[in-house]
Amino acid sequence: MIKFLLFCILLVLCWPLALLALIAYPIVWLLLIPFRLLGIAVEGALQMVAAIIFLPVRLLRSI
């Protein structure tokens, strides 16, 4: 709701910039999808490395 209100204020103050933002937002969102996928993959790899490193500690705690 806050984003919508900010957009309405921008539309009143500077309508060309608001229309440019309205058109550019989906394009930028589409361009950022590969970076999001890369971030998910890197986070998964780092969590796997952390799980492998902490595996002996978890095994010792369970004894």
FENVENFEN-V101037 format. One record per residue. N is the residue number from 1. PSI is psi in whole degrees, -180 to 180 (NA if undefined). OMEGA is omega in degrees with one decimal (999 if undefined). BURIAL is I if it has 16 or more other C-alpha atoms within 10 Angstrom, else O. Layout:
n-><N:N>
psi-><PSI:PSI>
omega-><OMEGA:OMEGA>
burial-><BURIAL:BURIAL>
//
This chain:
n-><1:2:3:4:5:6:7:8:9:10:11:12:13:14:15:16:17:18:19:20:21:22:23:24:25:26:27:28:29:30:31:32:33:34:35:36:37:38:39:40:41:42:43:44:45:46:47:48:49:50:51:52:53:54:55:56:57:58:59:60:61:62:63>
psi-><-38:-40:-39:-42:-40:-38:-41:-40:-43:-37:-38:-41:-43:86:-32:-38:-37:-41:-37:-42:-37:-35:-38:-27:-49:-34:-45:-39:-43:-37:-26:-8:-46:-35:-33:-43:-40:-41:-40:-42:-43:-41:-41:-40:-41:-36:-35:-43:-43:-39:-38:-41:-40:1:-46:-37:-43:-37:-39:-34:-31:-14:NA>
omega-><-179.2:178.4:179.2:178.0:176.3:177.0:178.4:177.0:177.6:178.9:179.0:-175.4:-176.0:-174.0:177.5:178.3:178.1:178.4:176.2:177.8:180.0:179.2:-174.8:-175.5:179.1:179.5:178.8:178.8:178.2:179.6:-177.7:-179.3:179.3:179.0:175.8:178.3:177.1:177.7:178.0:-179.6:179.9:178.6:178.0:179.1:179.2:176.4:177.0:177.6:178.6:178.9:178.3:-179.7:-176.4:-179.5:178.8:179.1:179.4:178.6:178.8:178.5:-177.7:-179.0:999>
burial-><O:O:O:O:O:O:I:O:O:I:O:O:O:O:O:O:O:I:O:O:O:O:O:O:O:O:O:O:O:O:O:O:O:O:O:O:O:O:O:O:O:O:O:O:O:O:O:O:O:O:O:O:O:O:O:O:O:O:O:O:O:O:O>
//
